[in-house]
Amino acid sequence: MSRMQRAALSAIPLDPPLIQFDAIHVNAISDASGIFIGTNTQVYWTTSGKANSGLGEVSGENNYVVNNVNTVHDNDIIDAPYTKGDLVIGRV
């Protein structure tokens, strides 16, 4: 293929990929989630989070937690390192 033919092929606009859903079912939305339809841009979309649990999780049937005492000692100054741009003072 000649250089001219390659240049002509690269100038041909390509159709965007077609993705078609019959339905979208959302059972739950959790942190840092989103559903976007159409042409859109999420500007300044950042997320960070932290959770401390002193008990953990109790699941199932007929489970009892009685007279429990839990203590979480969380004395760290920074919970997680951040990357450039994550910390912007004054952003809500």
C-alpha positions as CSV (number, residue, x, y, z in Angstrom):
1,M,0.0,0.0,0.0
2,S,1.4,3.3,-1.0
3,R,1.9,6.3,1.3
4,M,-0.9,8.1,-0.6
5,Q,-3.3,5.2,-0.1
6,R,-2.6,5.1,3.6
7,A,-3.2,8.8,3.9
8,A,-6.5,8.5,2.1
9,L,-7.6,5.7,4.4
10,S,-6.7,7.6,7.5
11,A,-8.9,10.5,6.3
12,I,-12.0,8.4,6.1
13,P,-14.3,9.2,9.1
14,L,-15.2,6.1,11.1
15,D,-18.7,5.5,12.4
16,P,-18.9,5.4,16.2
17,P,-19.4,1.9,17.7
18,L,-23.1,1.0,18.1
19,I,-23.9,-0.3,21.6
20,Q,-27.6,-1.1,22.1
21,F,-29.2,-2.2,25.4
22,D,-32.7,-3.6,25.5
23,A,-33.0,-2.5,29.1
24,I,-30.8,-1.4,32.0
25,H,-31.8,-2.5,35.5
26,V,-30.2,-0.9,38.5
27,N,-30.5,-2.7,41.7
28,A,-28.4,-0.4,43.8
29,I,-26.2,2.6,43.5
30,S,-23.0,2.7,45.5
31,D,-20.2,5.2,46.0
32,A,-18.6,6.5,42.9
33,S,-21.3,5.2,40.6
34,G,-23.2,6.8,37.8
35,I,-25.5,6.2,34.9
36,F,-25.0,8.5,32.0
37,I,-27.0,8.6,28.8
38,G,-26.0,10.5,25.6
39,T,-23.1,12.7,25.0
40,N,-21.9,13.9,28.4
41,T,-18.8,14.9,30.4
42,Q,-18.4,14.5,34.1
43,V,-16.4,17.5,35.1
44,Y,-14.6,17.5,38.5
45,W,-16.0,14.1,39.3
46,T,-13.9,12.7,42.1
47,T,-14.5,10.4,45.0
48,S,-12.9,9.4,48.2
49,G,-14.3,7.6,51.1
50,K,-13.5,5.8,54.3
51,A,-15.4,3.4,56.6
52,N,-14.4,2.1,60.0
53,S,-16.2,-0.9,61.4
54,G,-15.7,-2.1,65.0
55,L,-18.1,-5.1,64.7
56,G,-17.9,-6.2,61.1
57,E,-21.0,-7.8,59.7
58,V,-23.7,-10.0,61.1
59,S,-25.8,-11.8,58.4
60,G,-28.1,-14.7,58.2
61,E,-31.1,-15.6,60.3
62,N,-31.5,-15.8,64.1
63,N,-28.2,-14.1,64.9
64,Y,-27.9,-12.1,68.1
65,V,-25.3,-9.6,69.2
66,V,-25.7,-9.0,72.9
67,N,-23.8,-6.6,75.3
68,N,-21.1,-5.9,72.7
69,V,-18.5,-3.2,73.2
70,N,-16.6,-2.1,70.2
71,T,-13.8,0.5,70.0
72,V,-12.2,1.9,66.8
73,H,-9.0,3.7,67.5
74,D,-8.3,5.7,64.3
75,N,-5.5,8.1,64.9
76,D,-4.0,8.4,61.4
77,I,-3.8,11.9,60.1
78,I,-4.2,10.9,56.4
79,D,-6.4,7.9,55.7
80,A,-5.2,7.3,52.2
81,P,-2.6,8.9,49.9
82,Y,-4.0,11.1,47.2
83,T,-2.9,11.8,43.7
84,K,-2.4,15.2,42.0
85,G,-5.7,16.9,41.6
86,D,-7.6,14.9,44.2
87,L,-7.4,17.6,46.8
88,V,-8.9,20.9,45.8
89,I,-9.7,23.3,48.6
90,G,-13.1,24.8,48.4
91,R,-14.7,22.3,46.0
92,V,-18.0,21.0,47.2
